[in-house]
Amino acid sequence: MRHGRTFWKVYVHGVLMLLVIAVSVGLVGWAFGRAPKWRNYPERLATYLSARAADLDHPEIIERDLKRENELLGVEATIYRLDGTLVATNIDPPIPALKPQDAARLHTEPIHAPREHLFAMPIREGGKPVAYLVLRGLPFAHQLSRMAMMLVVVALALAAGSFPLARTITKPLDALTAAARRLGSGDLSTRTGLKRKDEVGELATAFDEMADRLQKLVQGEKELLANVSHELRTPLARIRVALELASEGDAEKARAYLGDIATDLGELERLVEDVLSVARLDLMQGKGGAPPLRLERVPSQTILEASAERFRSARPERKLEVLLGTGLPDVQADPSMLRRVVDNLLDNAAKYSEIDKPVALNATAAEGKVVVEIRDEGIGIEEKDLPNLFRPFFRTERSRSRKAGGVGLGLALAKRIVEAHGGTIAVESAPGKGTTVRFEVPAAA
């Protein structure tokens, strides 16, 4: 599988950092004087053997010590008498003996042959040379080779261990990239499917939430177009029929249908106005700007009383129970928009309840808010439909069966207006027991 730049950057960076650490440890060890002690190793070994010169008559003891030095430090050593007789060695074949003239020099100074990595040191007894030690290879070089091998092994192990770490970091990023490309190409059902508890998981969750919102937005636009087309078709068809009948020349029929045409045009006008209002409120709030409201300080009681009066005039046959608490505060609101909320809720209460059932309008002041409640004793709403009530053009099956079902924009518009005023709205309902809609808006400062 091909890995991207981020993978290799993380991977190589981790490996390099580990190598730098390893090299730094070696350099620090060198700087603190661990290496110099190997430089006088031949002298130290010769001094040790001089202290044990009496054991030269027991070669097996000396040879055992030399073999231990070879095993631990990789040093090749051979001991000769001054006359060239072999005493002990830790390698086979032994290091060749010195020439007589070179052996004679050992009385005054050690011998060092750098090209052959050879050292020759006298072994003294009573201050006089009795034998000499020949060394080949330095422990320091052996230590360096061992350290280098160790560093190579550690580097390979760390490189192998860093690979899955880098893959763990970049694999979810690859999945996010692929999901973003699929979403950008139009597949709105794309989700990352990543369930992690780290920053990448938070990013994946945010991406999935964004995809959910985008899918709902596009679906909502499609539903909006379909619903508006459907709602426009019926009144337009009725107007067309009325005009065709009027065009036949029958003045009596033409006058009879003028009222129907006016009603249909009013319905179209309300539909268009509601759709535009919902769109404006959604657009402005989505952009984070100020909602399209004309705010002014107005007594909340005035708005409620005006809506109650309108309801009684439009439906004189319905009983409206109004209970307004004392001392209702003023609100900073758009009076026409806020009154539109109350009017829509009262109309819904009348539409979905029997003519002999009362409709109640109550309002109270509570903690710097005005709480308004509209209650009816009508058909009620199924629990499964409650979450969708504020969706544009949504109507329950029970409301669709009634002639006064409307187009499903009343509650959607009411919710957006209330929220534009900084308030909240909620619905409580049960089938056959009626519906209560309650909304709150802040009181004016």
N, C-alpha and C positions, 0 to 999 in steps of 0.2 A: 504494500500500500504506500502511495506517495505521501510524504509528510511535507507540510508547509514550512515557511521560514520561521514562524514562531516556535515550532517544535525544535528545529535545529538550533535556534538561538538559545532556547532554554537548555537543551541538551549539552551543547558545546560549552556554554557558559558554566554549567555545573561541573563538567569534567575539568575545564581549565582551572576553575577555582580550587578544586581538590588537588590538582597537580601543583598549583602554586603553594598550597598549604604544605604538601609533602616536601617540596624543594626547600621551602622556608625553614621547616623543621631541621632538615639536613644542614642548611647553612648556619642556622643558629647553633647547632651542635658543634660545627667546625669553629665558629667564632668564639665559643666559650672554652676552647682549648682541649676538646676531646681528641682531636687529631694529633697534636704535638707529642703526646705521650708515646705514640708508636715510632716516632723518629729515633728515640734512643733505645728502642727495643733490643737491638743486638747487644749493646753495652749491658743492659739490665739482665739479659739472659746469660751473658758471659759472667757477670758478677755472681749470679745465682749458681752457675755451675762451678765457679771458683770456690764458692763456699762449700761445695760438695765434692771437692777435688779428691777426697779420700775414696769416693765411690767409683772413681775411674777404674779401680781394680775389679769392679763388679759391673761390667758393661750392660747386663740385663736391666739393672736399675736405671741407669742413665738412658738407655734406649726406650724404656717405658715412658720416661718423662718427655723425651723428644717426640715420641709418637702422639702423646697427648697434645703437645703444642701444634702438631700437624693437623690433628683432628679439629681442634678449636679454632686455629688461626690460619691454617693452610701453609705454614712455614716448613720449608724443606731444610733439614739440618743434618750435619755429619760432624763427628768429633774424631780428630787424629792426634796421635802423639807427635812430638816434635820431629821424630825420625820418620814420620809418615805412616806409622802403624794405625790401622783402623781401630777405633774404640767402640763407637756406637753410631747408628744412623736411623732415620725414620723413613727413608725412601730406598727403593731398589731399582737401579743400582745407586750406590752412594755418590755423593758429590765428589768429584776428583780431588785428590790432595794437592796442596800447594807445591810449587816448585821449591827446592831447598833455599834458593836465594830469597824467595818471597816469604818462606817460613821464618827465615832469619830476621826479616824486617819486623815481625810481630813482637820482637823484644822491645822495640821503641814505639811502634804505632800500629793501630788497626789497619786493615786493608779493605778498601771499598772499590769495587769495579761496577760503576753505574750501568754500563752497557749490558753486563751479564746479570744485573741485579744481585750482585754477590757481595757478601760481607765475610770477613775473617777476623775473629776476635780471639786474643790469647786467654787461656784458662790458667790461672796462677795458683800456686800453692806456696805459701810462705813468701809471697811477693815475687816469685820467680815463675816464668812461664814453664809449664809442664806438658801442655797440650794446646790445641787451638780448635775453635768452633768455626765451621763454615756454614753460612746461611745463604739460602737462595730464595728470593721473593720476600716482600714485606707484608706484615700483617695488615698494614693500612690499605694496601692495594686489595688484599683479600676482602677486607671489610667493605671497601668501596664497591666491589663487584657484588657482594651479598646485598648491600644496601640498594644498588641499582636494580638487582633482580627483584628485591622486595617492592621497590617503587613501581616497577613494571607490573608485577602481580596485583598490587593495590590499585593501580590505575585501571587495569583491565576489569577488576572486580567492580570498581566504582563506575566505570563506563557502562558495564552491563547493568548495574543497579540503577543508574540514572535513566536508562532508556525507558523503563516502564513509568518512572516518575514524570518524565517529559511527555510521554504518551497520555498519561492520566490528565495532564493539564490541557493538552491540545486537542484531545479527542472530542470533549464536549464543545470546544470552540468550532471544530469542524462541523459538528452536528448543527450548531447554531447558524453557521454560515450557510449550510445546505438548506436549512429551514427558511432562512431569510430569502434565499434565492427563489425557493418554491413559492413563498408567499408573494414575492414581487412579481412572479410570473402569472399570478392570478389564482393560485390554489389556496383559497381562504380556509380550507380545512386543515392546513399544515400546522402541526404542533411539534415542539422539540421532543417531548416525552422524557425530558431529563428530570430526575428527582434527586437532587443533591442538597446538602445542607451547608454549602459554602457560597462564595461570591458568584461563582459560575452558575450555581443552582438558582440564586436570586435573579441573575440575568435571564436565565431560561424561563423562570416563572413570570417575570415581567414581559418577556417576549410572548409567551402563551396568552397572558392576559390581554396584551395589545392585539393579538390575532383574534381573540374572542370578541373584543370590542369592535374591531374592524369588520368581522364577519356579521355581527349583529347590525352594524351601521349599514353595510351594503344590503343586507336582507331587509332592513327597515326601509331603505329607499325603494327597493323593489315592491315591497308591500304597500308603501305610500302611493306609488304610481298606480298599482293595480286597484287599490281601494278608491283613490280619487276618480280613476276612470269609471269604476263601477258606480260610484255615487253620482257622478255627473250624467251617466247614461239615462237613468230613469227620468229625472225631471226634463231633460232635453227631449226625450222621446215623447213625453206628455205635451210639451210645448209644441213640438212638430205636429202632433195629431190635432191639437186645438187649432193651430194655424191652418192646417189643411181643411178642417171642417169650416173654419171661418171664411176661407177663400172660395168656398162653394157658392157664396153669395147669400147665405141665410143669415140675415142680421140678427134674428132671435137667437140662433145657436152661437153666433159670434159673441154676442153680449154675455151669454151664459158661460162661455169658456174664458172670457177675459179675467174673471175672478181666479180661475184655476191657473191661468198663465201668470198672474201676479203672485200667486202662492208659490208656484214653482220657481219663479225668478227670485223671490225672497229666500227660498231654500238654497238656491245656487249661491246667492250672495253671502248667506251665512256660512256655507261650506267653504267658499273661497277665503272669506275673512278668517275663519278658524284655522284653516291650513296655513295661511300666511302668518298668523299670529304665533302658531306653534313653531313654524320654521324660523321666524325672527328670534324668538326666545331661545331656541336651541342654538342658533348660530352665534348669538352674542355671548351666551354663557359658555359655549364651547371655546370661544376665542379668549375667554377671560376678561372680556370687556363689560361695560355697564349694560344691563338689560335695557331694552327700549321702553322705558317707563317715564311718565311725566309726574315726578314725585312732588307732593305737597303735604302739608300738615292738615289733616282732616279728622273730625271726630268719627270714631268707628261706629258709634251709635247711629249717626246720620246715614252711613252707607247701608247698615243693616235695615234701618227703617224704610229706606227707599226701595230696597229689594223686596221687603215684605209688602209694601204698598203695590209694587208692580205685580207681584204674585196674586194678590187679592183682586186686582183689576183684570188680569188676564184669565183668572180662573175663579170667578165668583162662586162657583158651585163647590169649591174645595175649602176645607177647614184648615186654617193655618194657626198654630199655637206659637206665639212669640213670647219668649222669656229672656229679657235683656237685664243682666245684672247691673246694679247701681255702680256709678263711678267708672264706667268703661273709659279707658284712656284714649287719647288721640293716637293716630298712626301716621307714619311718614310713608305715604303710598300714592299710587296712581288710582284715584277714586273710580274711574270708569272700569279699569282692569280688575280691581279688587271687587267691585260690585258685580262684574261679570262672573267671577267665581261663585259668589253667593247665588246669583240668578241661575247659573247652570246647575248647581247642586239642588236648588229648590225645584227646578224643572224636572230633573231626574227623579227626585222623590215623588213628584206628582205623576210622572209617566209610569213608574214601576210600582204603583200602589193603586188599590181600588178607590173609586170616587168617594166612598163613604168613610174612608180611613183618613185620619188627620195627619198633617205634616207639621213637624215641630222645628222651630228655629230658636236655638238658645245661644247665649254668649256670656262669657264671664271674663274677669281680669285675673291673671295669675302670674306672679313673679315677672313683671315687666313684659307680659304678653297679653294679647287678646285671643281667647280661645272661642272659636265658633263651631257649633255643632248643628248639623241638619239631620233629622231622623224621620224615617217613615216606617210604616207597618205593611210593606208590600211583599213582593215575591221573593226578595232576598237573592243572595249570590252564593253559588257553590264555592267551597273552600279552595278547590283547585284553580278557580278563576281569579281569586283575589290578587295574586302576584302580577297579573296581566292587565289589571283594570286601567292603569294609567298609560298603557301603550296606545298610540294613535290608531283609530279605527277598530279597536278591539271591542267586540260585543259578545256577551255570553249567549249561550243557546236559548236561555229563557227569555232574554230581551229581544232576540231576533224574531221570536214567535209573535211578538206584539206589534201592532201597527205603529205605535209611537216609539219604535226602537231607536230612532236617530241614526247618526252615522258613526258614533263612537269617538268623537273628538272632545266631548264636554269635560270628562275627567282628565284627559291628557292635557288640555289647555289649562284647567284649574291647577293641576300640579305644577306646571311650569310658571304660572303667574305667582302662585304662593311662594315657590322657591326663589323666584326673582325678587321677591320682597324679603327674603331671608327667613322664611317660615317653613313649616312642614305640614304634610297632609297625610291622613291615614283613613282606612275604611274598615269597619267591623260589620259583618253580615252573616246571616245563616238562612238557608232556604225556608221560606214560609214564615220567617220571624222578622223580616224587615232589614233595613240597612241604616247604619249610622256613619256619616262622614264628618270627620273632625279635622279642622285645620287651625294652626296657630301662626300669628304674625307678630313681630316685635312691636311694642309700643314706642311712640315717638320719644326721643330724649327730652 
